[in-house]
Amino acid sequence: MHEPLNVPFIQDTHFVNVANAFLERYHPSGEIPTPIEELIDLTFKVNIVPVPGLYDVHDIDGFITSDLENIYVDAAFQNRRPARYRFTLAHEFAHILLHQKVYKQLRFANIDEYKSTIAAVDEEALSQLEFQAHQLAGLILVPQDALETQFNQILAEAKAGGLCTANLPRPAQLRVEKVLARRFAVSPKVIEIRLKNDGLWGQPIRSA
């Protein structure tokens, strides 16, 4: 039987407010890419624990212990997939900023305890918990103002080079997303979602 998990409803504007407040306080320079590893490790003193085989063996990118003091992450991401590593860190750190009361309902300190605890949680509540962390992680790694600035800069450069930037076809959009992904040190998929959420590409992706 699944255990109930009290996950609060969070409006889209709250994610933006939390991300902006966090970055203004702890990364006031606004330089990109956001130094998420340094902020977690050096500023917040949360331990980052690389685990070989975490994804291959357990199908887990990473998780934060219920005391919010340790982030376990697949070691291969840290060594060979920096964009996925950075997003995993930001996602788990987002739980600290959003879900401290939720995590007080849980008890796990290692991989086996994490898996058994999560397996017992209601799937809908867990999905909402993870969605919320994804939303905030994206805003921390790709802040609204910086994204708009970089996006407009790329389009201006393209227009100056003779490219019509109105209603770009999807292949051209993908090229823009790849350039932005390199600048923010995230995956193109993160950029795609952030552009849509900010209304820069099409319609925003809303919560379920």
C-alpha positions in Angstrom: 0.0 0.0 0.0 1.4 3.4 -1.0 2.1 5.9 1.8 0.5 9.3 1.5 3.0 12.2 0.9 1.8 15.7 1.4 3.3 17.6 -1.6 2.1 21.2 -1.7 0.7 22.8 -4.8 3.2 25.4 -6.2 2.3 28.1 -8.7 4.6 28.7 -11.7 5.4 32.2 -10.4 6.7 30.8 -7.1 9.4 28.8 -8.9 10.5 32.0 -10.6 10.5 33.9 -7.3 12.5 31.2 -5.5 15.1 30.9 -8.3 15.5 34.7 -8.6 15.8 35.2 -4.8 18.4 32.3 -4.6 20.5 33.6 -7.4 20.4 37.3 -6.3 21.6 36.2 -2.8 24.1 33.6 -3.6 25.2 34.3 -7.2 24.7 38.1 -7.6 27.1 38.4 -10.5 24.6 36.5 -12.7 27.5 35.0 -14.7 26.7 31.9 -16.7 26.9 29.1 -16.4 25.5 29.0 -12.9 28.2 27.5 -10.6 25.8 25.0 -9.1 28.4 22.5 -7.8 30.3 25.3 -6.0 27.1 26.7 -4.5 26.0 23.4 -3.2 29.4 22.2 -1.9 31.0 25.4 -0.7 28.2 27.7 0.1 25.5 25.3 1.5 28.0 22.6 2.7 25.9 19.8 1.2 28.1 16.8 0.5 28.2 15.7 -3.1 28.9 11.9 -3.2 29.7 10.4 -6.6 28.6 6.7 -6.8 30.0 4.4 -9.5 27.2 2.6 -11.3 24.3 4.5 -9.6 22.5 4.8 -12.9 23.6 1.6 -14.6 22.9 -0.6 -11.6 20.0 1.2 -9.9 18.5 3.3 -12.7 19.0 6.4 -10.5 20.6 9.7 -11.7 20.9 11.0 -8.2 19.1 11.6 -4.9 19.4 13.7 -1.8 19.2 12.0 1.6 16.1 12.8 3.7 18.2 14.9 6.1 19.1 17.1 3.1 22.8 16.8 3.8 24.1 14.5 1.1 23.5 14.4 -2.7 24.4 11.1 -4.2 25.1 11.3 -8.0 26.2 8.9 -10.6 30.0 9.2 -10.9 29.9 8.7 -14.7 27.9 11.8 -15.0 30.4 13.8 -13.0 33.3 12.5 -15.2 31.8 12.3 -18.6 28.3 14.0 -18.8 28.7 17.4 -17.2 25.3 18.8 -18.4 23.5 15.9 -16.9 25.6 16.1 -13.8 24.8 19.8 -13.3 21.1 19.2 -13.8 21.0 16.3 -11.4 22.7 18.5 -8.7 20.3 21.4 -9.4 17.3 19.0 -9.3 18.3 17.5 -5.9 19.2 20.9 -4.5 15.8 22.2 -5.5 14.3 19.8 -3.0 16.2 21.7 -0.2 14.6 25.0 -1.4 11.1 23.6 -2.0 10.5 20.5 0.0 12.0 20.5 3.5 8.6 19.8 5.1 8.0 17.0 2.6 11.4 15.4 3.3 10.6 15.4 7.0 8.0 12.8 6.2 10.6 10.5 4.8 13.5 8.5 6.2 16.4 7.3 4.1 20.2 7.7 4.2 21.5 5.3 1.6 20.6 3.8 -1.8 18.6 0.8 -0.6 16.6 2.8 1.9 15.9 5.5 -0.8 14.6 2.9 -3.2 12.4 1.2 -0.7 11.0 4.5 0.6 10.3 5.8 -2.9 8.7 2.6 -3.9 6.2 3.0 -1.1 5.2 6.6 -2.0 2.1 7.4 -4.0 3.1 7.7 -7.6 1.1 10.9 -8.3 2.6 12.7 -5.3 6.1 11.5 -6.3 5.6 12.7 -9.8 4.5 16.2 -8.6 7.5 16.3 -6.2 9.9 15.6 -9.1 8.2 17.9 -11.5 8.5 20.8 -9.1 12.2 20.1 -8.6 12.7 19.9 -12.3 11.0 23.3 -12.8 13.2 25.0 -10.2 16.4 23.4 -11.3 15.8 24.7 -14.9 15.3 28.2 -13.6 18.4 28.1 -11.5 20.6 26.8 -14.3 18.9 28.9 -17.0 17.6 32.1 -15.3 14.9 34.0 -17.1 16.7 37.3 -17.7 19.9 35.6 -18.8 18.0 33.3 -21.1 16.2 36.1 -22.8 19.4 38.1 -23.2 21.3 35.3 -24.7 18.4 34.2 -26.9 17.9 37.7 -28.3 21.6 38.1 -28.9 21.8 34.9 -30.9 18.8 35.9 -33.0 20.3 39.4 -33.5 23.5 37.8 -34.7 21.6 35.5 -37.1 19.5 38.4 -38.4 22.7 40.5 -39.0 24.0 37.6 -41.0 21.1 37.7 -43.3 18.9 35.0 -41.7 15.2 35.7 -41.4 14.5 35.0 -37.7 10.7 35.2 -37.8 8.9 31.8 -37.4 12.1 29.8 -37.5 11.7 26.2 -38.7 12.4 23.5 -36.1 15.8 22.6 -37.5 16.9 26.2 -37.0 15.4 26.3 -33.6 17.4 23.2 -32.7 20.6 25.0 -33.7 19.7 27.9 -31.5 19.0 25.6 -28.6 22.4 23.8 -29.0 24.2 27.2 -28.8 22.3 28.2 -25.7 22.9 24.8 -24.2 26.7 25.2 -24.5 26.5 28.7 -23.0 24.4 27.6 -20.0 26.2 24.2 -19.7 22.9 22.2 -19.8 21.3 19.8 -22.3 19.4 21.1 -25.3 16.3 19.6 -23.8 16.6 21.8 -20.7 16.9 24.8 -23.0 13.9 23.7 -25.1 11.7 23.5 -22.0 12.9 26.8 -20.6 12.3 28.6 -23.9 8.8 27.2 -24.1 8.0 28.0 -20.5 9.1 31.6 -21.0 7.1 31.9 -24.2 10.1 32.3 -26.4 9.3 29.2 -28.4 5.6 28.6 -28.7 3.3 27.8 -25.8 4.6 27.3 -22.2 4.7 23.8 -20.7 2.5 23.8 -17.7 2.4 21.6 -14.6 0.2 18.4 -14.7 
